[in-house]
Amino acid sequence: MLLQELLDLDEEIYFVEESYTTQRTPERTLQYLNGVRNFPGAESIRLIRVREGEHTLGLLFFNPADGNVPVDFWSVFTGALASASLKTRFEALADSILALHPPEKDIELPPETWRNAINEYYSLMLVSRNFCPSCSVRPESYKSVFSENRVKRVTEIFELLRKKGYYPEGRLLEVCCGNGMSTLALYRLGLDPLAIEINKCTVCQGLEQQVLNPQRAVVMDATAISRYFEPGSFDAVMGFMLGLVYEFNKELWTGIMREAVSVASDGAVLLFTVSSKPEIEILADTLLKAGVEGEIVDNTDSEGTYDQWLFVGRK
C-alpha cells in the first residue's frame, strides 16, 4: 500500500472515515480528535504527522493489539479532502494535539501524493470486499469484459481532438468512467485522469482487472462533484458514452454537465460522447448555456455503436 510505503510502516492502516466522499465532511475525524485527551493512556500516545509545510495533512495514532483487536495498527485522521472550514477545524485540533504530543515521525508530502494514497486505500478496501462483505459477484475474465476495439475508438477521438486543437492537458477528470474501458485508452495515451463512477460494482470490476488505477479511481456521484472539488479544480473534464439521454431523464445528464463546468478551470477542455445525435444535442445545449464555447462533431462509423457523436469545447 502506498501509504505504508510513504510512511515506512509495517503495521496495518485504517482510516476513520467510511469512504472517500465522507472525507469531505469528516465528522468522525473531528469527533475523535476532540476527545483525544480522554483516550486511555493519552499521556503515552504514539503519533505520526504528515504535513505540507506548516499545514497538517494527516495524523496517525498507534493502536497496540489487545483482546479485541489481535494486531497492531495505525488509525488515520485527515482533513486534506474536507471543505475549507472543516479543514481549518482539523488543523486547529491537530495543532492542539501536537503541542502536547510531539510526533515520532514528521513527514512532509506533496498534497497530491497524500490524496493519491487516500484514494488507493479506499480502492483497495473496495476490491477486497471490505465494503461489501456479503458480495456474491465473482470476477470475470478480462476478455469477457473489456474490448480492444472500444479502447481503439476512444484513442481515435483523441487523434481528432489533436487536429482540432482541443487536446486535454493538466488536471483531468473523467466522469461516469464505469469499469474503466475508456480510462484504459486515456492511460495508454499518457493521460492520468481522476476517474469517478457512482456504481461501486463497476469500479470494483475495473480495479479487479487492474484497468483502473487504485490511486486515481473514486466511487462518487457525478451529479454532486462540486461538493467535493473546488471551482477550477480541473483543466479538462470528459465522459465517454454517457446516457442513454432521453427527454424524460435529461435533467440528470444536464445536471452532470453543469457540475462538470463548475469544477473546470477557465480555458478547460470539455469532451463528452454519446451514441446518437439527439443525445448530444441535449448535452450541447446545456454546455453552451453554461459558458462553454464548442461544437458538436459527427463521429459516426459503420458499426454505429460507441462514441458516434461528441461535443468538445472550452470553458
Salt bridges, closest charged atoms under 4 A:
GLU18 OE2 - ARG28 NH2 2.81
GLU91 OE1 - HIS55 ND1 2.94
GLU104 OE1 - ARG46 NE 2.92
ASP106 OD2 - ARG49 NH1 3.56
ASP106 OD1 - ARG51 NE 2.95
GLU108 OE1 - ARG51 NH1 3.28
GLU112 OE1 - ARG115 NH2 2.80
GLU112 OE2 - ARG216 NH1 2.96
GLU148 OE1 - ARG188 NH1 2.82
ASP192 OD2 - ARG216 NE 3.59
GLU208 OE2 - ARG129 NH1 3.02
GLU230 OE2 - ARG24 NH2 2.65
ASP235 OD1 - ARG171 NH2 2.93
GLU247 OE1 - LYS250 NZ 3.22
GLU251 OE1 - ARG258 NH2 3.95
ASP285 OD2 - LYS289 NZ 3.19
GLU295 OE1 - LYS164 NZ 3.41
ASP301 OD2 - ARG153 NH1 3.28
ASP307 OD2 - ARG150 NH1 2.28
